[in-house]
Amino acid sequence: MKLDLVSSLLFLTVGTSLVLPQEALNLDSLQTYESLPSLNSTQLQSLITEDALRAGAERLYEIAGYSNSSLGHPSRVIGSRGHWATVGYIKSELHKLGGYFNVSVQPFKAFMSEIYSINATINGVVPDSLTEMDMSPPTPGDSPVVGRLVLVKNSGCLDEDYVDVKDGTVALIKRGECSFGDKAVLAAKFGAVATIIYNNEEGSIRGTLGVPKEGVKVSPCVGVGLKEGEKYAKQIENGDEFEAEVYVDSFVGPITTVNIIAETVDGDPENVVMLGAHSDSVTAGPGINDDGSGTISLLEVAKQLSKFRVNNKVRFAWWAAEEEGLLGSNYYAETLSTEENMKIRLFMDYDMMASPNYEYEVYDGNNEVNPKGSAEIKQLYIDYYTSHGLNYTLIPFDGRSDYVGFIEHGIPGGGVAAGAEKKNAQNGEVLDRCYHQLCDDVSNIAWDAFLVNTRLIAHSVATYGFDLSEFPKRVPVNTASSTTPLFPYRGDKLIV
């Protein structure tokens, strides 16, 4: 199956990217703009219906089924037939709107990672807390590597921490201070045949080494929990010796995919209101909540927005490769010129709008730590929920979704969600029992939350698309230069 998966995705990438050039709609068909009513939140919200959201979710599930022939189950993972068909569906729906939007695609090189199996033993014993590390290269020759387990000093972020690492050893490194990827690169630099990273807090590590850099060698890597890691570290410090065997069967490789950008033809080009959702799913399932719900929410708001005049440009984005580490949105934000960056007044992220055991979650932005304006976005969401008699929960900006690239590049950010693998504080049950699983299908949707959140998205677009005069002005871009990541996560996996 793994060879079929990789070959099919790479084939589809090459075959499909050639027919997805940058494009803009022919504006000859644009209806007389001045005849449209002025943008109004109440009216826009009233056009959002549960029937339309259901139809969109059902269509996405059908599209996910296009991957059955290559993957054996529905999926919209990047490179799959299901994802390319998702891209085509979004574009087709936007093209029906009479030239209201300029629609383009932004190709970029992402990296696909599949971990098929892992194993590790220390003196013949498999650690109970053993976990995979996303983006880890495989061990050579489809075989395990064996070496003396060596404790790396401090947190393994500097060359001098590796004085005891020799060719053919296995590096044991504590989590913290720098990224997992930096540790795996340094371990390889000093000759380690594999790396075991142990946690610096209770629980297992669910991490990623991040996108590999061309020409830079990376050590195959696995993770273990704090208790087992500390046990081995202390015993090594006391003079005990251990033989470690590590096996990683994985694929890491480049794959071309695309973001979709749709911007209103009209509106002030110096004041752009931007919002996004991701168009891809994980390999394991169709992703109808994650993030088919956000995809359909944005598409439905875009359709209904086309019936109004906007004062500020509104730019919708459907990101690819979010599940590989927010690659599409980060690429977009990183490649903006300073001039284009400064035109974007704010970015709003909408990922997982309809979790079955939902909370109404609001990202806890503030103007002291985050770009100025993030607190105002948060307050807009809070006011909306409270005005409708709904409870809300504040959640941290921790790097779990596509706001990261924007905040890191000085653009105010915010967003709402309905919850993933964590538990609902009210009932103690998991918010989305099918998170990243095959069962994330149409039956995994809370339709009431879907409708509420999509109408909230419409409200956010109407509010800022109509008037930004009270919203904080942008300040000059000041991209953080620290080697320590601003956020601990990239998507659902830790990077540091």
Sequence and secondary structure as in RCSB ss.txt:
>XXXX:A:sequence
MKLDLVSSLLFLTVGTSLVLPQEALNLDSLQTYESLPSLNSTQLQSLITEDALRAGAERLYEIAGYSNSSLGHPS
RVIGSRGHWATVGYIKSELHKLGGYFNVSVQPFKAFMSEIYSINATINGVVPDSLTEMDMSPPTPGDSPVVGRLV
LVKNSGCLDEDYVDVKDGTVALIKRGECSFGDKAVLAAKFGAVATIIYNNEEGSIRGTLGVPKEGVKVSPCVGVG
LKEGEKYAKQIENGDEFEAEVYVDSFVGPITTVNIIAETVDGDPENVVMLGAHSDSVTAGPGINDDGSGTISLLE
VAKQLSKFRVNNKVRFAWWAAEEEGLLGSNYYAETLSTEENMKIRLFMDYDMMASPNYEYEVYDGNNEVNPKGSA
EIKQLYIDYYTSHGLNYTLIPFDGRSDYVGFIEHGIPGGGVAAGAEKKNAQNGEVLDRCYHQLCDDVSNIAWDAF
LVNTRLIAHSVATYGFDLSEFPKRVPVNTASSTTPLFPYRGDKLIV
>XXXX:A:secstr
 HHHHHHHHHHHHHHHHTT       GGG   GGGS B  HHHHHHT  HHHHHHHHHHHHHHHGGGHHHHSS  
  TTSHHHHHHHHHHHHHHHTTTT EEEEEEEEEEEEEEEEEEEEEETTB  TT EEEET    GGGS EEEEEE
E STTS SGGGGTT  TT EEEEE  SS HHHHHHHHHHTT SEEEEE SSSS   EE  S  TT     EEEE 
HHHHHHHHHHHHTT   EEEEEEEEEEEEEEEEEEEEEESSSEEEEEEEEEEE    TTS  TTTTHHHHHHHHH
HHHHHTTSB SEEEEEEEES STTTSHHHHHHHHT  HHHHHHEEEEEEE     TT   EEE   TTTS TTHH
HHHHHHHHHHHHTT   EEE  SS STTHHHHHTT  EEEEE  SSSB TTT SBS TTTTSTT SGGG  HHHH
HHHHHHHHHHHHHHHH  TTS           SS SSSEETTEE  
